[in-house]
Amino acid sequence: MIEHSPTPWHIDKFNVQYPDIIMDKNGRLMAMAMYWSGTENASEVEANARFIVQAVNAHAGLLAALVNAQYIIHGFHCGANA
């Protein structure tokens, strides 16, 4: 299986022309949050970029918590902790 780009991801604040560029740990371009429909405002686009970065960076911890929860639930369900 091919691995995803390394985390943490961040928003490149040094690019004035495109202020919502999302970069990986190594500084490679991952995504750009941009206006497409003309209905978004700058604050919404920036919030979307932050949301993407937050979700990507939280993924490993959330997955670990889910695996742990499944282990606990399965253990109680099977009576291992009774």
Buried (B, 14 or more C-beta within 10 A) or exposed (E): EEEEEEBEBBBBEEEEEEBBBBBBEEEEEBBBBEEEEEEBEEEEBBBBBBEBBEEBBEEEEEEEEEEEEEEEEEEEEEEEEE
